[in-house]
Amino acid sequence: MEVLNHAERPLEQWREGVMTQMRMSYLLGGRQLCIFDQFCDPGLGAPTHIHAAEEVLEVISGSAEVWLNGEHSAVTANQSVLIPAGATHGFRNTGTDTLHVRATLAASIFEAQYESSKETSRRWSPSTTSVG
């Protein structure tokens, strides 16, 4: 049995004002899950994108606006949204403090395709930690 110390996992800047900490993925031994935390400055978050796998987006602290297939909802601490595979979605921090969200995807390799061509598609795979 391997115990992972998440406090030792590095933070990576995914975009200005958004830091990410990978908690589980293929690179960490996962075979069916990818779990990561994001810390978003006010007004910032994840732009509209899709994943091939189902996702649960949980607000750990702060408040967010989450959109899913054009429907918008306010989501606060201890609330989550189920994102179906292939659904267009995103979120942003609507508060004045840092938004902490945890994403759990039903795939060990993280992949996202963004609606905006300004965004870099991301992939966490066995051969690389991040390609952008």
Steps between C-alpha positions, in 0.01 A plus 500: 500500500630842407393805700508825305587818687303769318678776692814404305332526157612812312270778388507579128374819339253392229409854404537843658336493844426123496726257685452122475611215724469150356383254769457184289566409138664231294837652592425444869376142457133560424339287232140630500506842668655843460455729799637851529444817699491847350547829682351791304533872558180709500336510157713214367451126451472260207373623164244302303633153417412131472639169625439157350437366852241578767611754762392611847585862576487574874541838669718453807500869600380822344224554249481430129284537196493169314358466152396175338359484148391865524336476846665708777488426875650647815699235688648544848704299751385139548309499172591322178385469142504182290633573152403231247767378257519726195301784662609858444579662835717742697510703820624821654556641847217738591633586846770728636716221650683217324265235360609142581342235279570127469442325170465122474501351152413140415827458307858483622634709213383861511397649168303818427401668177422869534237694309735797454796463268688731741511217756754221489356148509649306789590137536650316796619166365753227578761654269485860624379706794350780295489587134365832394 
